[in-house]
Amino acid sequence: MFTQALQKFWKDHREENKIPPDAFSCIELVLDKDNNLCKQNRLPGENEIGMVAWQMTLKTPECPEGRDIIVISNDITYKIGSFGPAEDLLFKKASEKARREGLPRIFVSANSGARIGLAEEIKHLFKVAWNDPSDIEKGFKYLYLTPVDFKKVSAMNSVHAELIEDEGEPRYKIIDIIGREEGLGVENLRGSGMIAGESSIAYNEIVTINLVTCRAIGIGAYLVRLGQRTIQVENSHIILTGAGALNKVLGKEVYTSNNQLGGIQIMYTNGVTHDVTADDFDGVYKIIQWLSYMPKCKGSPLPILETGDPIDREVEFVPTKAPYDPRWMLNGRQNPDDKNCWQKGFFDHKSFHEILQPWAQTVVTGRARLGGIPVGVICVETRTVEMTIPADPANLDSETKVIQQAGQVWFPDSAYKTAQAIKDFNREELPLMIFANWRGFSGGMKDMHDQVLKFGSYIVDALTEYNQPIMIYIPPYAELRGGAWVVVDPTINPTHMEMYADELSRGGVLEPEGTVEIKFRRKDLEKTMQRLDTTCIQIVEKLTSPQLNPDEKAELQKRLAARQEKLLPMYHQVAIQFADLHDTPGRMEEMGVITDILKWHSSREFFYWHLKRRLLERQLKRKMKPVTHNVGEGELNSMLHRWFVEDRGTVNAYMWEDDKAMVQWLTEQIREDSMDNAVSDNIRCLQREHVLQQVRSLIQDNPEVAMDSIVHITQHMTPSQRSEVTRILANMDT
């Protein structure tokens, strides 16, 4: 199935591409007699336990030289795919191998939870001591074995029993049933806990993907959730307890199937399942598609995949003030005026693939490519959406509820979805693009009860630990206000976060209407009218005249009030415009809260070169950090700037601000075969100084070993070097 899915992926990528003849290869991972993981070639079906694992090598369009993955799968044909100690151990060892080598770990789930067993050798031998053998309805006293039967099983250590005399005969009263075979009870739960912990660690260290092809029950369901990125086949289910067992607990037939408890209509809408496929083949294809966005192993460069979409083209779809589908902004759409023409979006043509679609629909998340560079994407739904809460058949008073959720607002579920997506993308080592368009958080009583504050803080937690470039862009006619700005402000993670605003965007504490309500009230509007309106000015001047009698004064005040009432709606709009002018990108830039103001139609090209520059800088800084301990990000940037000026000359120092020119320079510096590599030369100097500093520090802290150190060092010198040292020492004496 992996072979066929890989062939289809090659064909879908480019028709002219020829599929390598050895595009797919694999070797099975098995446990030897000492429970060590080893590689073995064997035919399908030769496994002796209900778990199988492989190390697969896939030659894909983004990694034509090949990428390795670890695939772990239940064998549902062996004891219905249940987890026993042997299965748990193979799972753990294979997962540890994936972590050790930094490889993606794929888990194909088709299981029945922890194994349940009984000691079959005791099951056919035990006897019952009845209270009244003639009337068994009176119950029983204990279970026992006869001496003959006990002798059969005593050597196996299958049972703990005590010898008693009852009813005139010796009996072995059963106290504990151990069982001849391992894997009958609690040891399976212990193993389940072991692999649950392993999966949690694996999610934090490597890419973990799950495919639920049939069912995931109990520990199988937890493994799927702990691995986070889950693809669920339409007719499969993810449950903790089966429908039949629940019906027995409830004492009535409430649930009709396991799909009712954990089918895609539940798990896809609550965010456990990231995507859904029609069958197993599409599920494997989806795995390969997801992997194409991720580095081939931890710490590897991002897999750049040419899409044929020019980076310097304009973004043709333009967001509007009216609500629109945000996917049009990312992926483009058919031109409404010409169905044969495609209005291209921000990212490469049809490269955006959404995840978690039906859950928390006020936020849209997924992966895309920008000039071939894979990125994680978060953007905002501008339209009102509906959230359906299903009725629970076990509760006769419950009913299906449909809740309206406004666009551009973070609700508890969408805040959690945002934080979860950020965590996933960080562990995938993807740069992050956030198209910010939030008016704030929903702070009503129900949403506060549903923990919107907690989930909003999770966004800050996720951004704080992000280790890749994060580009936040406020697109045309979008706004970022109040608490929504707070949780994505670049000061949360200044090393990696940058914020940009479109020339038509807005940002502030409150919307202009709210600001006017608080800071430009009616009395302020009246003062403005009396300052600007000619009629009001004349009436106010007459009111200040000392010759006015009370009747004339009352008449003028009445005229003034009528005039102000007439002007009030227009001056309210003036006040809103005045407040709105405090929220412009120009003020944001002046206050230093954004990096730059952009034009939407050229934003694609800008972000491509800027992102590529940041990625190349990160690559160089990774080489610099081992030899520059206790040096901050700012100092590393200053070093790079200084090296650039030294290499290109002061006359070209202005090019430091040109992302495209810097990408060219950085690319030259990273190339190992480059003849003119200023950065490598400087890093070698830093490395030499770093080693010398370590030696000096060690000798200063341990002066008693100075003489021994000199002797040891001279033993590793050439004769000419030793002569030079002797000369230097002689000169020091004189």
matplotlib code that plots the C-alpha trace (Angstrom):
import matplotlib.pyplot as plt

x = [0.0, 2.9, 4.4, 1.2, 0.6, 4.1, 3.7, 0.5, 2.2, 4.9, 2.4, 0.3, 3.4, 4.7, 3.6, 7.0, 8.8, 10.0, 9.4, 12.7, 12.8, 13.8, 11.4, 10.3, 12.2, 11.7, 13.0, 11.1, 12.1, 11.8, 12.8, 15.5, 15.6, 17.2, 14.4, 16.8, 15.5, 17.1, 16.4, 15.1, 13.7, 10.7, 7.5, 4.2, 2.4, 5.4, 5.1, 4.5, 3.0, 0.2, 2.5, 4.8, 7.3, 9.3, 12.0, 10.9, 12.9, 10.8, 12.3, 9.8, 9.7, 10.9, 13.5, 14.6, 17.7, 15.4, 13.9, 13.5, 10.4, 9.5, 6.1, 4.5, 1.2, -1.1, -1.9, -5.6, -5.5, -3.5, -5.6, -7.8, -4.9, -4.8, -1.8, 0.2, 3.7, 5.4, 3.5, 4.1, 7.9, 8.2, 6.2, 8.5, 11.7, 10.7, 9.5, 12.8, 14.7, 12.7, 13.5, 17.2, 17.5, 15.1, 12.9, 9.1, 7.1, 3.9, 1.4, -1.2, -3.9, -6.2, -6.5, -8.8, -7.1, -5.2, -5.4, -7.8, -6.9, -7.7, -5.5, -6.8, -4.9, -6.9, -10.2, -10.6, -9.6, -11.1, -14.0, -16.7, -17.4, -21.1, -22.9, -25.5, -24.6, -28.3, -29.3, -26.7, -28.8, -27.6, -24.2, -20.7, -17.9, -14.7, -13.0, -10.5, -8.4, -8.1, -4.7, -4.3, -5.2, -3.0, -0.1, -0.5, -0.2, 2.0, 5.2, 3.9, 3.4, 0.0, -1.8, -1.4, -3.5, -3.7, -4.4, -7.6, -9.8, -13.4, -16.3, -14.0, -11.4, -8.2, -8.6, -6.4, -8.4, -7.5, -6.2, -4.5, -4.5, -1.2, -1.4, 1.2, 1.4, 2.2, -0.3, -3.5, -4.2, -2.5, 0.8, -0.9, -2.0, 1.6, 2.8, 0.1, 1.3, 4.8, 4.0, 1.6, 4.6, 6.8, 4.3, 4.1, 7.9, 7.9, 5.4, 7.7, 10.9, 9.9, 7.1, 4.4, 1.5, -1.4, -3.7, -6.8, -7.8, -10.3, -10.6, -8.6, -9.9, -8.6, -4.8, -5.1, -7.2, -4.8, -1.8, -3.6, -4.4, -0.9, 0.6, -1.7, -1.6, -4.4, -5.9, -9.1, -10.7, -14.4, -15.7, -13.3, -13.8, -11.8, -13.3, -12.5, -15.3, -17.4, -21.1, -22.1, -20.2, -21.7, -25.2, -24.7, -23.5, -26.5, -28.8, -30.5, -29.8, -28.7, -25.9, -26.3, -22.7, -19.1, -19.2, -21.9, -19.3, -16.1, -16.8, -15.7, -18.8, -17.5, -13.7, -13.3, -15.5, -13.8, -10.3, -8.9, -8.9, -7.0, -8.2, -10.5, -10.1, -12.4, -10.2, -6.8, -5.1, -6.1, -4.9, -1.4, -1.4, -2.3, 0.6, 3.1, 1.5, 1.9, 5.5, 6.3, 6.0, 8.3, 12.1, 13.3, 14.7, 15.0, 17.3, 17.4, 16.8, 13.2, 12.2, 11.9, 9.6, 9.4, 5.7, 6.1, 4.3, 6.4, 7.4, 7.3, 3.7, 1.1, -1.5, -4.6, -7.4, -7.9, -9.7, -12.7, -14.5, -17.4, -17.1, -15.3, -13.9, -10.3, -9.2, -9.5, -6.9, -4.5, -5.2, -7.1, -10.4, -12.1, -12.6, -16.3, -16.3, -14.5, -14.9, -12.0, -9.6, -8.1, -7.5, -4.3, -3.9, -1.0, 0.6, 1.8, -1.1, -3.2, -0.4, -2.6, -3.9, -6.2, -6.3, -8.8, -11.4, -14.8, -13.5, -13.5, -14.3, -13.6, -9.9, -8.4, -5.2, -3.1, 0.2, 1.2, 4.2, 5.6, 7.9, 8.4, 9.2, 6.8, 5.1, 2.4, -0.6, -3.1, -5.8, -9.2, -12.7, -14.5, -18.0, -20.4, -20.2, -22.4, -21.2, -23.3, -23.3, -24.9, -27.5, -26.3, -28.6, -27.8, -29.4, -33.1, -33.1, -30.3, -30.9, -28.9, -27.8, -26.6, -24.6, -23.7, -20.1, -19.1, -16.1, -12.9, -13.4, -11.5, -13.8, -12.6, -12.5, -10.8, -8.2, -7.4, -7.2, -4.8, -2.5, -2.6, -1.7, 1.2, 2.5, 2.3, 4.0, 6.8, 7.5, 7.5, 10.1, 8.0, 8.1, 4.7, 2.6, -0.3, -2.8, -4.1, -7.7, -9.1, -11.3, -10.6, -11.7, -15.3, -15.7, -19.3, -20.3, -20.6, -17.2, -15.5, -17.0, -15.7, -12.2, -11.5, -9.0, -7.1, -7.0, -6.0, -3.0, -2.1, -1.5, 1.2, 2.7, 2.9, 4.5, 7.0, 8.5, 8.4, 11.9, 11.2, 10.5, 7.0, 5.6, 2.4, 0.7, -2.5, -4.0, -6.1, -9.3, -8.3, -8.0, -6.1, -7.4, -7.3, -6.4, -6.1, -3.1, -1.6, -1.4, 0.4, 2.6, 6.2, 7.6, 6.3, 9.2, 11.3, 14.0, 11.6, 8.5, 7.9, 4.7, 3.7, 0.6, -1.1, -1.6, -5.4, -5.3, -6.1, -4.9, -5.8, -7.1, -10.8, -12.7, -13.3, -17.0, -15.9, -13.2, -15.7, -18.2, -15.6, -13.3, -15.4, -18.8, -21.7, -20.2, -17.0, -19.0, -21.0, -17.7, -16.5, -19.7, -19.4, -15.8, -16.4, -20.0, -20.7, -24.3, -23.4, -20.6, -23.0, -25.6, -22.9, -21.7, -25.2, -25.7, -22.6, -24.3, -25.2, -28.2, -30.2, -33.4, -34.4, -36.9, -34.3, -31.7, -34.1, -34.9, -31.2, -30.5, -33.4, -32.0, -28.5, -29.9, -31.9, -28.8, -26.6, -29.2, -29.3, -25.5, -25.0, -25.1, -22.6, -20.2, -20.4, -19.1, -16.4, -15.4, -15.2, -13.0, -10.8, -10.5, -9.8, -6.9, -5.2, -5.3, -3.6, -0.5, 1.4, 0.9, 1.8, 5.1, 5.8, 5.2, 7.6, 5.0, 5.3, 8.3, 7.0, 3.9, 3.2, 1.1, -1.0, -0.4, 3.4, 3.4, 4.0, 7.3, 8.4, 7.6, 9.4, 12.7, 12.4, 11.5, 14.3, 16.8, 15.7, 16.0, 19.6, 20.5, 19.3, 21.4, 24.5, 23.7, 23.4, 27.0, 28.1, 26.4, 28.7, 31.6, 29.9, 28.6, 26.6, 26.2, 22.7, 20.7, 21.4, 25.1, 25.0, 23.1, 25.7, 28.5, 26.8, 26.3, 29.9, 31.1, 28.8, 30.3, 33.8, 33.1, 31.2, 32.7, 31.2, 29.9, 27.5, 26.5, 23.0, 22.4, 22.0, 18.4, 17.7, 16.4, 17.0, 20.6, 21.2, 19.8, 22.3, 25.2, 24.1, 23.6, 27.2, 28.5, 26.7, 28.0, 30.8, 32.6, 32.6, 36.0, 35.2, 33.6, 33.9, 31.5, 33.3, 36.7, 35.2, 33.6, 37.0, 38.5, 35.8, 36.3, 40.0, 39.4, 36.8, 39.2, 42.0, 39.6, 38.6, 42.3, 43.2, 40.2, 41.0, 44.7, 43.7, 41.2, 43.7, 47.2, 48.7, 48.2, 49.7, 53.1, 51.5, 49.3, 52.3, 54.1, 51.0, 50.5, 54.1, 53.8, 51.2, 53.4, 55.7, 59.4, 59.3, 56.4, 58.3, 61.3, 59.1, 57.7, 61.2, 62.2, 59.2, 59.9, 63.5, 62.5, 60.1, 63.0, 65.0]
y = [0.0, 2.4, 1.5, 2.3, 5.5, 6.7, 6.0, 8.0, 10.9, 11.0, 11.1, 13.8, 16.0, 16.2, 14.2, 14.4, 13.1, 9.6, 7.4, 6.0, 2.2, 1.8, 4.5, 2.2, -0.3, -1.5, -4.0, -5.4, -4.6, -7.6, -8.5, -11.1, -13.6, -11.0, -8.5, -6.3, -4.6, -6.0, -5.9, -8.9, -9.8, -12.2, -12.9, -11.2, -13.2, -14.7, -12.4, -14.3, -11.3, -8.9, -5.9, -5.4, -2.6, -1.6, 0.9, 2.2, 4.3, 6.5, 8.4, 11.2, 14.4, 16.5, 14.0, 12.2, 10.8, 9.0, 9.5, 7.0, 6.5, 4.1, 2.4, 0.5, -1.3, -3.6, -7.0, -7.4, -11.0, -12.0, -12.0, -9.2, -6.8, -6.5, -5.1, -7.6, -7.3, -8.5, -6.1, -3.2, -3.9, -4.0, -0.7, 0.9, -0.3, 0.8, 4.2, 4.7, 3.9, 6.6, 9.1, 8.1, 8.7, 11.6, 9.8, 10.3, 7.7, 6.4, 4.3, 2.3, 1.6, -1.4, -2.8, -3.9, -2.3, -4.1, -7.9, -9.7, -13.3, -16.2, -19.1, -21.8, -24.5, -23.7, -23.0, -26.7, -28.0, -25.9, -27.0, -25.2, -25.7, -25.1, -24.0, -26.7, -29.1, -30.0, -26.4, -24.4, -21.3, -20.8, -19.8, -21.1, -20.8, -20.9, -22.4, -25.2, -27.8, -31.5, -32.7, -34.5, -31.4, -29.2, -31.5, -31.0, -27.2, -26.6, -26.8, -24.1, -21.6, -21.0, -20.8, -20.0, -22.2, -23.4, -27.0, -27.4, -30.2, -29.9, -32.3, -35.1, -34.6, -32.6, -29.6, -26.9, -23.6, -21.2, -17.9, -16.3, -17.4, -16.4, -18.2, -20.1, -17.5, -13.8, -11.3, -12.1, -8.9, -6.0, -6.6, -5.6, -2.3, -1.7, -2.2, 0.2, 2.8, 2.3, 2.9, 5.8, 7.5, 6.7, 8.2, 11.4, 11.7, 10.9, 13.7, 16.2, 15.0, 13.8, 13.9, 11.4, 10.5, 8.1, 6.3, 4.7, 2.1, -0.1, 0.8, 2.2, 1.0, 1.9, 2.2, 2.3, 5.4, 7.0, 6.3, 8.0, 11.1, 11.2, 11.1, 14.0, 14.1, 11.6, 10.4, 8.5, 6.2, 6.9, 3.6, 3.4, 4.4, 5.7, 4.7, 3.9, 1.4, -0.5, 0.2, -3.2, -2.7, 0.8, -0.5, -3.1, -0.5, 1.7, -1.2, -0.6, -0.5, 3.1, 3.0, 1.1, 1.0, 1.9, 4.5, 6.3, 6.8, 7.4, 7.7, 10.6, 12.6, 12.7, 12.6, 14.9, 17.6, 17.6, 17.9, 14.5, 13.5, 16.0, 14.6, 11.9, 9.6, 7.3, 4.2, 2.9, 3.7, 7.3, 7.3, 6.2, 8.7, 11.4, 10.3, 10.7, 14.1, 15.3, 14.1, 16.1, 19.3, 18.0, 17.6, 14.0, 13.8, 16.1, 19.0, 18.5, 21.4, 22.0, 19.9, 22.5, 21.3, 23.3, 24.0, 25.9, 28.9, 32.0, 33.7, 37.2, 37.0, 39.2, 37.9, 38.1, 37.4, 40.5, 40.2, 42.4, 44.3, 41.9, 38.4, 35.9, 32.4, 32.8, 29.7, 31.9, 34.2, 31.2, 29.0, 31.2, 30.6, 30.5, 33.9, 34.8, 36.7, 34.0, 30.4, 29.3, 31.5, 31.0, 33.9, 32.9, 33.3, 33.9, 30.5, 28.3, 27.1, 24.5, 23.8, 24.6, 21.5, 22.1, 20.1, 20.1, 21.5, 20.9, 21.6, 25.2, 26.6, 30.3, 29.4, 27.8, 25.8, 23.8, 23.5, 25.2, 26.1, 29.6, 29.4, 25.7, 26.4, 24.4, 26.5, 26.1, 28.3, 29.9, 32.3, 33.5, 32.8, 36.1, 34.6, 33.4, 29.6, 27.1, 24.7, 21.6, 19.9, 16.4, 15.0, 12.2, 9.1, 8.1, 11.4, 11.6, 15.3, 16.3, 17.6, 18.7, 22.3, 24.6, 27.5, 30.5, 31.7, 35.1, 35.4, 37.2, 36.1, 33.6, 31.2, 28.5, 25.8, 28.0, 29.3, 25.7, 24.8, 27.7, 26.6, 23.0, 23.8, 26.0, 23.1, 20.7, 23.0, 23.7, 20.0, 19.6, 22.4, 24.4, 28.2, 29.7, 32.2, 33.8, 35.9, 37.8, 39.1, 38.9, 41.5, 39.8, 36.9, 36.0, 37.0, 36.1, 34.1, 30.8, 31.2, 32.2, 29.1, 27.1, 28.3, 30.8, 32.4, 29.2, 28.3, 31.8, 31.6, 28.3, 30.3, 32.4, 29.2, 27.6, 30.8, 31.2, 27.8, 28.1, 27.6, 28.6, 31.9, 33.2, 35.8, 37.5, 39.5, 41.6, 41.4, 44.0, 45.1, 42.9, 44.1, 42.9, 44.3, 43.9, 40.6, 39.1, 41.4, 40.6, 36.8, 37.2, 40.2, 39.6, 40.5, 37.0, 35.5, 38.3, 35.9, 34.3, 36.5, 39.4, 41.3, 43.1, 45.0, 45.7, 49.3, 48.8, 47.0, 48.3, 47.5, 48.9, 48.3, 48.7, 49.2, 52.9, 52.6, 51.3, 54.0, 56.7, 55.4, 55.7, 58.6, 60.8, 61.0, 63.3, 66.2, 66.0, 65.8, 69.0, 70.8, 69.8, 71.1, 74.4, 74.6, 73.7, 74.4, 78.0, 78.0, 76.6, 79.2, 82.0, 80.7, 80.3, 83.9, 85.2, 83.3, 85.0, 88.4, 90.1, 91.9, 88.7, 88.3, 84.9, 84.2, 85.0, 82.9, 79.9, 80.3, 80.3, 77.3, 75.5, 76.3, 75.1, 71.8, 71.3, 72.0, 69.7, 66.9, 67.3, 67.3, 64.5, 61.5, 63.1, 64.2, 60.7, 59.4, 62.1, 60.9, 57.3, 58.4, 60.4, 57.3, 55.0, 57.2, 56.2, 52.5, 52.9, 51.0, 54.3, 54.7, 51.0, 51.5, 54.8, 53.1, 50.3, 47.5, 46.2, 45.7, 47.2, 48.1, 45.9, 46.0, 42.9, 42.3, 42.1, 40.5, 37.0, 37.9, 39.9, 37.1, 34.5, 36.3, 37.4, 33.9, 32.3, 34.8, 34.0, 30.2, 30.7, 32.9, 30.2, 27.7, 29.8, 30.6, 26.9, 26.6, 29.7, 28.8, 25.9, 28.3, 31.4, 30.4, 33.1, 35.1, 36.4, 36.6, 40.3, 39.7, 36.9, 39.2, 41.9, 39.4, 38.4, 42.1, 42.9, 39.9, 40.9, 44.5, 43.1, 40.8, 43.1, 46.4, 49.5, 50.8, 47.8, 47.9, 49.1, 45.7, 44.3, 45.5, 43.8, 40.3, 39.1, 40.2, 38.7, 35.4, 35.3, 36.1, 33.7, 30.9, 31.4, 31.3, 28.1, 26.2, 23.9, 24.2, 28.0, 29.5, 32.9, 31.9, 34.8, 33.3, 29.9, 31.7, 33.7, 30.7, 28.9, 31.8, 31.8, 28.0, 28.5, 31.3, 29.2, 26.2, 28.4, 30.0, 26.6, 25.6, 28.8, 28.5, 24.9, 25.7, 28.7, 26.7, 23.8, 25.2, 22.0, 20.3, 23.0, 21.2, 17.9, 19.6, 21.2, 17.8, 16.2, 18.9, 18.8, 15.1, 15.8, 18.4, 18.1, 18.6, 22.0, 23.0, 21.8, 23.9, 27.0, 26.4, 26.0, 29.3, 31.1, 29.8, 30.8, 34.4, 34.5, 33.9, 36.7]
z = [0.0, 0.8, -2.6, -4.5, -2.5, -3.2, -6.9, -7.0, -5.1, -7.7, -10.5, -8.8, -8.2, -11.8, -14.8, -16.4, -13.3, -13.6, -10.6, -9.3, -9.7, -6.0, -4.7, -1.8, 0.3, 3.8, 6.4, 9.3, 12.9, 15.3, 18.8, 19.2, 22.1, 24.4, 23.5, 21.5, 18.3, 15.2, 11.4, 9.6, 6.2, 6.3, 4.5, 5.6, 8.2, 9.9, 13.0, 16.2, 18.1, 17.4, 16.6, 13.6, 12.8, 9.8, 8.8, 5.4, 2.9, 0.6, -2.3, -2.7, -4.9, -2.0, -0.8, -4.0, -2.2, 0.2, 3.6, 6.4, 8.5, 11.3, 10.8, 13.7, 13.2, 15.1, 13.5, 14.1, 12.9, 16.0, 19.1, 17.6, 17.7, 21.5, 23.4, 25.5, 27.0, 23.8, 21.7, 24.1, 24.1, 20.3, 20.1, 22.7, 21.1, 17.6, 18.9, 20.8, 17.6, 15.8, 18.6, 18.6, 14.9, 14.7, 12.2, 11.8, 13.6, 11.9, 14.0, 12.1, 14.6, 14.3, 17.8, 20.6, 23.6, 26.4, 26.2, 28.5, 29.3, 31.7, 32.7, 30.4, 32.3, 35.4, 33.7, 32.8, 36.2, 39.0, 41.1, 43.1, 46.8, 47.1, 50.2, 49.5, 46.7, 46.4, 45.9, 44.1, 44.2, 47.8, 46.4, 46.8, 49.4, 47.3, 44.2, 44.6, 43.0, 43.9, 44.9, 41.6, 39.6, 41.8, 41.1, 37.4, 37.6, 40.6, 38.6, 36.2, 39.1, 37.6, 41.0, 44.6, 46.8, 50.4, 51.5, 53.6, 54.8, 53.8, 53.3, 54.4, 51.7, 51.1, 48.8, 47.5, 48.0, 45.2, 46.5, 43.4, 39.8, 38.2, 34.8, 32.9, 30.1, 30.5, 29.4, 31.2, 33.2, 35.0, 33.2, 30.0, 31.7, 32.9, 29.3, 28.1, 30.5, 29.3, 25.6, 26.5, 28.2, 25.2, 22.8, 24.8, 24.8, 21.0, 20.2, 21.8, 20.1, 16.6, 14.1, 15.1, 12.7, 13.3, 10.9, 12.4, 9.8, 11.7, 15.3, 18.3, 21.7, 25.2, 25.1, 21.3, 21.5, 23.9, 21.7, 18.8, 20.9, 22.4, 18.9, 18.0, 14.2, 13.4, 10.1, 10.5, 7.9, 7.5, 8.8, 11.8, 15.4, 18.3, 21.6, 25.3, 26.0, 23.5, 22.9, 24.3, 27.5, 28.0, 27.4, 30.2, 32.6, 31.7, 32.0, 28.6, 24.9, 24.5, 21.9, 18.7, 17.5, 18.3, 15.4, 17.4, 20.2, 18.3, 14.6, 12.4, 13.3, 16.9, 16.6, 13.5, 15.0, 18.4, 17.1, 18.0, 14.3, 12.1, 8.7, 7.3, 4.3, 2.5, 2.8, 3.9, 0.7, 0.8, 4.5, 3.5, 0.7, 3.2, 5.4, 2.5, 1.7, 5.3, 5.4, 2.3, 4.4, 7.2, 7.4, 6.7, 10.2, 13.2, 12.6, 8.8, 6.4, 5.3, 2.2, -0.6, -3.4, -6.6, -7.4, -10.7, -9.2, -9.7, -6.5, -8.0, -9.1, -7.5, -5.1, -7.3, -4.7, -2.6, 0.8, 1.2, 4.0, 3.6, 5.1, 2.8, 2.8, 4.2, 2.1, -1.0, 0.5, 1.0, -2.0, -4.4, -6.1, -9.4, -10.9, -10.3, -13.6, -15.6, -14.5, -16.7, -14.8, -11.4, -9.0, -7.2, -3.5, -1.2, -1.3, -4.1, -6.3, -4.4, -1.9, 1.1, 2.9, 5.8, 9.0, 11.9, 9.5, 11.3, 14.8, 16.0, 12.6, 13.4, 13.0, 9.8, 10.2, 7.8, 5.9, 2.7, 0.5, -0.2, -3.2, -2.3, 1.4, 3.7, 6.3, 9.0, 8.5, 10.8, 9.6, 10.7, 9.5, 8.9, 8.5, 11.2, 11.7, 13.5, 16.1, 16.7, 20.1, 19.7, 22.1, 24.4, 24.0, 27.6, 28.8, 27.9, 28.8, 26.4, 22.9, 19.9, 20.2, 17.4, 18.5, 16.4, 16.5, 15.0, 12.8, 13.8, 17.4, 19.5, 21.4, 23.8, 21.1, 18.5, 21.0, 21.9, 18.2, 17.6, 20.5, 19.4, 15.8, 16.9, 19.1, 16.2, 13.7, 16.2, 16.6, 12.8, 12.6, 10.2, 9.9, 10.9, 9.1, 11.1, 9.1, 12.1, 11.9, 15.4, 17.1, 20.5, 22.7, 23.4, 27.1, 27.8, 30.9, 29.0, 27.3, 30.5, 32.1, 29.2, 30.0, 27.2, 29.4, 29.9, 26.2, 25.3, 27.6, 25.9, 22.7, 24.6, 26.0, 22.5, 20.9, 23.7, 23.0, 19.2, 17.7, 14.1, 12.3, 13.0, 10.6, 11.7, 9.0, 9.4, 5.9, 4.1, 6.0, 8.9, 12.5, 15.5, 18.8, 22.6, 24.1, 20.6, 19.9, 23.3, 22.8, 19.4, 20.1, 18.9, 22.4, 23.5, 21.5, 20.1, 18.8, 16.3, 15.9, 13.6, 12.9, 9.7, 8.7, 5.4, 4.5, 4.8, 8.2, 11.7, 15.2, 18.6, 22.1, 21.1, 17.9, 17.0, 18.1, 21.5, 21.9, 21.0, 23.6, 26.3, 25.2, 22.9, 24.6, 23.9, 25.8, 23.8, 20.6, 21.6, 22.3, 18.9, 17.3, 19.1, 17.9, 14.2, 13.2, 12.2, 13.4, 16.8, 17.1, 16.4, 18.9, 21.6, 20.9, 21.4, 24.6, 26.1, 25.6, 28.9, 27.4, 26.9, 28.8, 30.1, 27.3, 24.6, 26.4, 26.6, 23.0, 22.0, 24.1, 22.5, 19.0, 20.1, 21.4, 18.2, 16.1, 18.1, 17.9, 14.1, 13.8, 16.3, 13.9, 11.5, 14.2, 15.7, 12.4, 12.6, 16.0, 14.8, 12.0, 14.5, 16.7, 13.7, 12.7, 15.9, 14.7, 11.4, 10.2, 10.2, 13.9, 14.5, 12.7, 14.5, 17.8, 16.8, 17.4, 13.8, 11.6, 8.3, 6.3, 3.3, 0.1, -0.3, -4.0, -3.4, 0.0, -1.3, -2.8, 0.3, 2.7, 0.5, 0.4, 4.1, 5.2, 3.2, 4.7, 8.2, 7.5, 6.1, 9.1, 11.4, 9.6, 10.1, 13.7, 14.4, 13.4, 15.4, 18.7, 19.8, 19.7, 21.1, 24.5, 26.4, 23.3, 22.7, 19.5, 19.1, 19.3, 16.7, 14.3, 14.9, 14.1, 10.8, 9.9, 10.6, 8.5, 5.7, 5.7, 5.9, 3.0, 0.7, 1.7, 3.4, 0.1, -0.1, 3.6, 2.6, 1.0, 4.5, 4.4, 1.1, 1.7, -1.8, -1.8, 1.6, 0.5, -2.3, 0.1, 2.8, 0.2, -0.9, 2.7, 3.5, 0.4, 1.5, -1.9, -1.9, -2.5, -0.9, 2.4, 4.9, 7.4, 7.6, 8.1, 10.9, 12.5, 12.4, 14.2, 16.8, 17.2, 17.8, 20.3, 22.0, 22.4, 23.7, 26.2, 27.5, 27.9, 29.6, 31.9, 32.8, 33.6, 35.7, 37.7, 38.1, 38.1, 39.5, 36.1, 34.1, 33.7, 32.9, 30.3, 28.6, 28.4, 27.0, 24.4, 23.2, 22.7, 19.9, 18.2, 15.2, 15.8, 14.2, 16.5, 19.5, 18.4, 18.1, 21.6, 23.0, 21.3, 22.8, 26.3, 26.0, 25.0, 28.0, 30.4, 28.9]

ax = plt.figure().add_subplot(projection="3d")
ax.plot(x, y, z, "-o")
ax.set_aspect("equal")
plt.show()
